[in-house]
């Protein structure tokens, strides 16, 4: 019983303030580096810059939590209970986003456990692999746009027809995502345009095909 009481004791050893500040600063710097890597090499259709801004907060928050609960089983169990009431309403559609979030959480876990060298080396290795693979892959054309075509009501055109219309008025495209459910159709492409005239022509052709289509162009690096 005494041993069980010792394990469940809520007394937390004093935390070194200089070490805590150092870990917090390192976690913020490394999470910011992960965010910059995501913005530079990511291929997600979402706004990468917007998501990357939260990496520092996630990394630092994880580090604070682990620092506090790592030496107390009682606090760890309390953390599990507290997190069970958290609900995330925004679905993560891109596996790439989840991979970077896990990497950011790993930064917080590593520095929270005072494993500075291992964390720095491990994250640096992951980022080096990402840069190596993305650097050798075909980079997106600076005139590329993310095109999303969706329709919720009415007769829906086929994927082949939508792709044909977009290809006729562009310099090339890559199909990124295709969702066809009972309530909605959504197709996402990475499309390369020479200028704004081709963009306008593609938009007009899609809307002429089906008035119920919703067409959305998201700028990547801007078209010239």
RODOTI-862435 format. One record per residue (C-alpha): x, y, z negated. Coordinates in steps of 0.25 Angstrom, whole numbers, plus 2048, in hexadecimal, padded with zeros to 3 digits. Each point is the difference from the previous one (the first is absolute). Example, Ala and Ser with C-alpha at 12.3 -4.5 7.8 and 13.67 -1.06 7.14 Angstrom:
<tinus>
8317EE7E1 80680E802 
</tinus>
This chain:
<tinus>
800800800 80B8097FD 8077FE80D 7F2802807 7FF80D7F9 80E805804 7FC7FD80F 7F38087FF 80680B7F8 7FD80E806 80D8067FB 80780580C 80F8027FF 80580E802 80280480F 80D807803 7FC80E806 80C802808 7FF7F2806 7F1802803 80280D807 80B7FA808 7F77F5804 7F5809803 808809809 8067F3807 7F27FB802 7FB80D806 80C80180A 7FF7F2805 7F1800802 80280D808 80A7F9808 7F67F5803 7F680A803 80A80780A 8037F2806 7F17FD802 7FD80D807 80C7FE809 7FF7F1804 7F17FD7FC 7F67FC80B 7F48017F8 7F4807806 7FD8087F4 80680D7FC 80E7FB7FB 80480E7FA 7F48007F8 8027F27FA 80F8027FE 7FE80C7F7 7F97F77F6 80C7F67FF 8088097F6 7F48007F7 7FD7F1801 80F7FD7FD 8018097F5 7F37FC7F9 8047F1802 80D8037F9 7FA8077F4 7F67F57FE 80A7F5800 80A8087F7 7F58017F6 7FA7F2800 80C7F7803 8047FE7F2 7F27FD7FA 7F77F4804 7F58077FA 80180C808 8027F880C 7F37F97FE 7F980D7FD 80580580E 7FA7F4807 7F38037F9 80180F804 8037FD80E 7F47F7801 7F780C800 80780780C 7F97FF80D 80680480E 7F6805809 80980280C 8047F4808 80E7FE805 7FE7FC80E 80F7FF805 8097F67FA 80B809802 7FA80A7F6 7FF7F57F5 80F7FC803 80580E7FD 7F78017F4 8057F37FA 80E805802 7FD80D7F9 7FA7F87F4 80D7F7800 80880D7FE 7F78037F4 8017F27FA 810800802 80380D7FA 7F57FE7F5 8087F37FC 80D808801 8057F780C 80680D807 80B7F9808 7F87F4805 7F480A803 808809808 8087F5808 7F37F9802 7F880B806 80C805808 8017F3806 7F1800804 80180E806 80C7FC808 7F97F4806 7F4808803 80880B807 8087F5808 7F47F9805 7F880D803 80C807806 8027F480A 7F1800803 7FA80980B 7FD80D7FA 7F3806803 80080B80B 80080E7FA 7F3802809 7F87F57FA 7F38017F8 7F87F77F8 7F37FE807 7F47FA7F8 7F37FD808 7F47FC7F8 7F17FE801 7F67FC7F6 7F3800808 7FC7FD80E 8057F780B 80F7FF7FD 80A7FF80C 80A7F4800 80E8017FB 8057FD80E 7F880C805 80580A7F6 80E7FB802 7FE80280F 7FB80E7FF 80B8047F7 80B7FA808 7FB80780D 80280E7F9 80D7FD7F9 80E7FC802 7FF7F47F7 7FA7FA7F4 8017F67F5 7F47FA7F9 8028027F1 7F37FB7F9 7F37FB805 7F37FE7F7 7F37FB805 7F67FE7F6 7F1800800 7FF80E7FC 80B807807 80B7FF80A 80E8067FE 80C7FF809 80D8077FD 80B80280A 80E807801 7FE80880D 80B808808 7FB80C807 80880980A 7F980D7FC 7F28057FB 7F97FE80D 8027F17FF 7FB8007F2 7F3808804 7FE7F780C 8017F37F7 7F68077F6 7F680380B 8017F2806 7FD7FA7F3 7F48097FD 7FA7FE80E 8017F07FE 7F78017F3 7FB80D7FA 8007F97F2 80F7FE800 8088087F6 80E803805 80A8057F6 80F804804 80A8017F5 80D807802 80D7F87FD 80B80A804 7F880980A 7FF80080F 808809809 
</tinus>
